[in-house]
Structure formats: C-alpha cells, structure tokens
Amino acid sequence: MKKYILLIFSVFFVAISFAQTVLDDDDANPFDKNQKDSYKMSNIYGKNHHTSKKVVSFPSIREADVMWSRKIWRDIDLRQKINHPLYYPQDPTGQAQTIDRDNLFSVLYNAATFNGGDVSIRAFNAKAGDDDEFKEEITPTELINQLQGTRRLVYYEDQWGDDSLDVNGERIIKTHDDEGNEIENFDNAIRQSDIKTWRLKEQWFFDKQRSVMDVRIIGLCPIADDRDEFGALTGGKNMLCWFYFPEVREVIRNAQAFNLVKNEAENKTFEDIFIKRMFSSTIIKEGNVYDRDIKEYKIGLDALLEAERIKAEIFNIEHDLWEY
C-alpha cells in the first residue's frame, strides 16, 4: 500500500514541477513586462535553436587519405527561386529592417566592417585578375568605400550658373542643401540589390579513410551588376571581394534565412544552406592546366553542357570506385 501511495505522490509531484516550469518560462510569455528585446517580442516563443548554435567541426583530413581531388568554381544565381533566401530581404529605402533575418551580403558586410556583432571576418581583394587565392587583404574602410563609391563634391553656383569662388579664387564646396540636410552624393556606388550572383570556390575530394566523396567550400565572392554613370546596366559584372568560408561560418551559423516552404518554424541558417547544399548553381570553371574558365572555350548552350559534363564526371568518379 505504501508503494502505491509513494508512486501516486511521485507522479503528482512531477506533473506540478513540469507545469510550473512552463508557466515560469519567460520565452513562453510574449507579454512579460520585463521583456525588452525586440527579437523576443516579435515572436510568441523563444527561438534559441539558431541563435545559440555552435559551429560543427568537420572531420580532419590527412593528405595520405585523399585519393582524388579537384577544385570547382560555381556561380549561384540569386534570381532562381531556390536561391531567394540568400538574396532577400532587400530594403532599397534603408529605413525598414527585419529583426530576425537579413540577406547574405548584409550579414557578411556588417561582419567585415565591424558594424554590429561580436564576430568579425576578413575580406580579400577580388580586383587584381579576379584573384581568388586570398593573397591581398582589404581593410574595412576600403570595403566601405568600394560599396559607397567615390564622394562627389558639390559646389555653390551663382545666379548665372558659375561656380562661386572664395577670396583665394577657389571654388566653394556645398556641404548642405537649402533645407540644412547634409549632401551625400557618390559616384560608382554599388546598390546591394544589384548583387544577384555569388561565386563559390570549393574543393571535391575522395577520403579513403571514411570511404566518401566529400566537398568543402573554400571561399565566397559577391558579384554585382555593373552600371554606368547614368545608372543604366552595362551587362558587365563587378566582383567585390572574397570571403574565406571557414571564417564566414562563425558569422552565418546564427544568421537565419527564410524557409521557402512557408514554415517559419523550420527556418534555416546560411550555414545550413551551404553545408547541406540547399542551393542551385552552375559550374563555371574546374581546375585545369590552362587555368581558364569554361566561357573561354565554350559559349551559350555548349558552356552549359560542359558544366553538366564536369558535374557528371565527378559523380562517375565516385560511382566507379565501387563494385556491384
């Protein structure tokens, strides 16, 4: 009899303890007066899965275990629907802000320019011959100037349209408009909405220790559509910089991206998208003796077929290692 009473008392105690835990959970109560965090106030429950996520270490690789390896370059076109989580949200006005997420470039740009956050990353020059070997690091100021462009000076003009001169005969610079607002005019500025392509450098390899064909991303490069001085698209591409992916993982592991299946409870981080290969891309180059892109010897449909051939070749190399 005592055993039954003890069992009933234990079940009752556990039930009360569980109920008390739920009622006292601050994250479960969106109307708590002490909650001042906008991130928590915009959700009915605490989203801690991604914000507290740690970087998962990759298995170590020994040179002796790598039987085959090849570097591949890809272009991720953000206009494709599956790649939209990398492009949106976009804010052309610069006034609105999404609390719980941002686009991929904004996340990396803020980390590289020390604009918020505790983790910073390095950016490398991509201008000198489309360098993708991380040889020249650029400073945060250089990256900001590259995005904002060159400041264009505005001068005072008289009633005849001539430049106003000071006592030394030099033109007077106009820093504020008639309403007292500071004049911000830049030439060659890059619009974030024009960054519609990401170049990805990766390395495929077969690890005989684990008996798997694996891939590791090495670097990411945002590419913006080029515009002329009148703001019209020229059809050219502007490679901004290269980010070293092992450093980038420290930033994107907690940066959320919207889920295309319209289930916000299943949102992914940018690290999930890249590690799980949840994106669409086109191969533009493979490691070769000429060090040339596909577009240098194939054009149009032939270039797409060449990309598919390289993709199939990697698949067949792994497939041919096994006997059935």
C-alpha positions in Angstrom: 0.0 0.0 0.0 2.8 2.3 0.8 4.4 1.7 -2.6 1.2 2.8 -4.4 0.9 5.9 -2.3 4.5 6.8 -3.0 4.1 6.2 -6.7 1.0 8.4 -6.9 2.7 11.1 -4.9 5.8 11.0 -7.3 3.7 11.3 -10.4 1.7 14.2 -8.9 5.0 16.0 -7.9 6.5 15.6 -11.4 3.3 16.9 -13.0 3.3 20.0 -10.8 7.0 20.6 -11.4 6.6 20.4 -15.2 3.6 22.7 -15.1 5.5 25.2 -13.0 8.4 25.2 -15.5 6.1 26.0 -18.4 4.4 28.8 -16.5 7.6 30.4 -15.4 9.3 30.2 -18.9 9.8 33.8 -20.0 10.1 32.8 -23.6 6.6 31.3 -23.5 5.0 34.5 -22.3 5.2 37.2 -25.1 3.6 39.8 -22.8 6.1 39.7 -20.0 6.7 43.4 -18.9 10.4 42.7 -18.4 10.9 41.6 -22.0 12.5 44.5 -23.8 14.3 42.5 -26.6 12.6 43.2 -29.9 13.6 39.8 -31.2 11.6 38.1 -28.5 8.7 40.5 -28.7 8.2 39.8 -32.4 7.7 36.0 -31.7 5.3 34.1 -29.5 8.1 31.7 -28.3 11.8 31.9 -27.8 13.8 31.0 -30.9 17.1 29.8 -29.4 18.0 26.9 -31.7 19.8 29.1 -34.3 20.9 32.0 -32.1 22.9 29.7 -29.8 24.1 27.3 -32.5 27.8 26.3 -32.5 30.0 25.6 -35.4 30.3 21.9 -36.0 33.8 20.8 -36.8 34.5 18.9 -40.0 36.3 15.6 -39.9 40.0 16.1 -40.1 41.7 15.3 -43.5 45.1 13.7 -44.0 46.9 14.1 -47.2 47.6 10.4 -47.3 43.8 9.7 -47.2 42.9 11.9 -50.2 43.0 9.7 -53.2 41.5 12.2 -55.7 40.8 16.0 -55.5 39.6 18.8 -57.8 38.7 22.4 -57.4 35.5 23.7 -58.8 34.1 27.2 -59.2 30.4 27.8 -59.3 28.0 30.8 -59.8 24.9 31.0 -57.7 22.2 33.0 -59.5 20.1 34.6 -56.8 17.3 35.2 -59.4 16.4 31.5 -59.2 13.7 30.8 -56.7 15.6 28.2 -54.6 18.3 30.8 -54.0 16.0 33.6 -52.9 16.8 33.1 -49.2 20.3 34.3 -50.0 19.0 37.5 -51.6 16.1 38.6 -49.5 15.1 40.7 -47.6 16.0 43.7 -49.7 15.5 47.3 -48.4 16.1 49.9 -51.1 14.9 52.7 -48.9 17.3 51.9 -46.0 14.5 52.6 -43.5 12.9 49.3 -42.8 14.6 46.4 -41.0 13.8 42.8 -40.5 14.7 41.9 -36.9 15.2 38.2 -37.1 17.0 37.9 -40.5 18.9 39.6 -43.2 20.3 38.8 -46.7 23.6 37.0 -47.0 25.6 40.0 -48.3 24.4 42.3 -45.4 25.4 39.7 -42.9 28.9 39.3 -44.2 29.3 43.0 -45.0 28.4 44.0 -41.4 30.8 41.4 -40.0 33.7 42.6 -42.3 33.1 46.3 -41.4 32.6 45.7 -37.7 29.0 47.0 -38.0 27.4 45.2 -35.1 28.1 41.7 -33.7 31.0 40.2 -31.8 32.5 38.2 -34.7 34.5 39.9 -37.5 35.7 38.4 -40.7 38.3 39.4 -43.3 37.7 40.4 -46.9 40.2 39.8 -49.6 40.8 41.7 -52.9 39.0 40.3 -55.9 40.0 43.0 -58.4 43.5 42.0 -59.5 42.8 39.5 -62.2 39.8 38.1 -60.3 42.1 36.8 -57.6 40.5 34.0 -55.6 43.6 32.9 -53.6 43.2 35.3 -50.7 46.6 36.9 -51.2 45.7 40.6 -50.5 43.5 41.5 -47.6 41.5 44.7 -47.8 40.6 46.9 -44.8 37.0 47.6 -43.6 37.4 51.2 -44.8 38.4 50.1 -48.3 35.4 47.7 -48.4 33.0 50.5 -47.3 34.4 52.9 -49.9 34.2 50.2 -52.6 30.5 49.8 -51.9 29.6 53.5 -51.4 31.7 54.7 -54.3 33.7 58.0 -54.5 32.2 61.1 -52.9 31.3 63.7 -55.5 31.9 67.3 -54.4 29.0 69.8 -54.9 29.9 73.5 -55.4 27.9 76.6 -54.9 26.8 78.4 -58.1 25.7 81.9 -58.6 22.6 83.1 -60.4 24.4 82.7 -63.8 25.3 79.1 -63.1 29.0 79.8 -62.5 31.0 78.4 -59.6 31.2 80.7 -56.5 34.7 81.5 -55.5 36.2 82.5 -52.2 38.8 85.2 -51.6 41.6 82.9 -52.8 39.8 82.2 -56.1 38.9 78.6 -55.1 35.5 77.1 -55.6 33.3 76.9 -52.5 32.2 73.4 -51.6 28.5 73.0 -50.8 28.1 70.6 -47.9 24.4 71.1 -47.1 21.3 71.8 -49.2 18.9 74.7 -48.8 17.0 72.8 -46.1 20.1 72.1 -44.0 20.4 68.4 -44.9 23.9 67.1 -45.5 24.6 66.4 -49.1 25.6 62.8 -49.8 26.5 62.3 -53.5 28.6 59.3 -54.5 29.9 58.2 -57.9 30.3 54.5 -58.8 28.2 53.5 -55.8 27.0 49.8 -55.7 23.4 49.0 -54.9 23.1 46.0 -52.7 20.0 44.9 -54.8 22.4 44.6 -57.8 24.3 41.8 -56.1 22.5 39.0 -57.8 25.3 36.4 -58.1 27.6 34.7 -55.6 30.8 33.0 -56.8 31.7 29.9 -54.9 35.1 28.2 -54.8 35.1 24.6 -53.5 37.2 21.5 -53.5 35.9 18.0 -54.1 37.9 15.0 -52.8 37.6 11.3 -52.0 38.6 10.4 -48.5 39.6 6.7 -48.4 39.6 6.8 -44.6 35.9 7.4 -44.5 35.2 6.0 -48.0 33.2 9.1 -49.0 33.3 11.7 -51.8 33.1 15.0 -49.9 33.3 18.7 -50.7 34.5 21.7 -48.7 33.7 25.3 -49.6 36.8 27.5 -49.7 35.5 31.0 -50.5 32.6 33.2 -51.4 32.6 36.2 -53.6 29.6 38.6 -54.2 29.2 39.9 -57.8 27.2 43.0 -58.6 25.7 44.0 -61.9 27.8 46.9 -63.3 26.2 50.3 -64.0 27.4 53.4 -65.9 27.5 57.0 -64.7 23.8 57.4 -65.6 22.7 54.3 -63.5 21.9 52.1 -66.6 23.0 48.5 -66.6 26.0 47.8 -68.8 25.9 44.0 -68.8 29.2 43.7 -67.0 30.0 42.2 -63.6 31.7 43.7 -60.7 33.5 41.3 -58.3 33.5 43.0 -54.9 35.7 40.8 -52.6 36.4 37.3 -51.5 35.4 35.9 -48.0 37.2 32.9 -46.6 34.5 30.4 -45.8 35.9 28.8 -42.7 35.9 32.3 -41.1 32.5 33.0 -42.6 31.0 30.0 -40.8 31.5 31.8 -37.4 29.1 34.5 -38.7 26.5 32.6 -40.7 25.9 29.9 -38.2 23.5 32.1 -36.3 22.2 34.1 -39.3 18.7 32.9 -40.2 17.3 32.6 -43.7 13.6 32.3 -44.6 12.3 28.8 -45.5 10.8 28.5 -49.0 8.1 26.0 -47.8 6.5 28.9 -45.8 7.1 27.3 -42.4 9.0 29.8 -40.2 9.4 27.1 -37.5 11.8 25.4 -40.0 13.9 28.4 -40.9 17.5 27.5 -41.7 20.7 29.4 -41.2 23.0 30.4 -44.1 25.4 27.7 -42.8 22.7 25.1 -43.2 22.1 26.2 -46.8 25.7 25.9 -47.8 26.7 22.8 -45.8 23.5 20.9 -46.8 23.9 22.2 -50.5 20.4 23.7 -50.5 21.1 26.0 -53.4 21.2 25.9 -57.2 24.5 26.7 -59.1 26.2 26.4 -62.4 29.8 25.3 -62.8 31.9 28.0 -64.5 35.4 26.5 -64.0 37.3 23.4 -63.0 40.9 23.1 -62.1 42.8 22.7 -65.4 46.3 23.1 -66.8 45.3 26.3 -68.7 43.6 27.9 -65.6 40.8 29.1 -67.8 37.0 29.4 -67.4 34.5 27.4 -69.4 33.4 30.6 -71.1 36.9 30.9 -72.7 36.4 27.8 -74.8 32.6 27.2 -74.8 29.8 29.7 -75.3 26.0 29.6 -74.9 24.4 26.1 -74.7 27.8 24.4 -75.2 29.0 26.1 -71.9 26.0 24.7 -70.0 26.6 21.3 -71.5 30.3 21.5 -70.5 29.2 22.3 -66.9 26.9 19.3 -66.8 29.7 17.1 -68.2 32.0 18.2 -65.3 29.2 17.5 -62.8 28.6 14.1 -64.3 32.3 13.3 -64.3 32.6 14.0 -60.6 29.6 11.7 -59.9 31.0 8.9 -62.1 34.4 9.1 -60.4 32.8 8.2 -57.1 30.5 5.6 -58.7 33.4 3.8 -60.4 35.2 3.3 -57.1 32.7 0.7 -56.1 31.8 -2.8 -57.4 28.3 -4.1 -57.5 
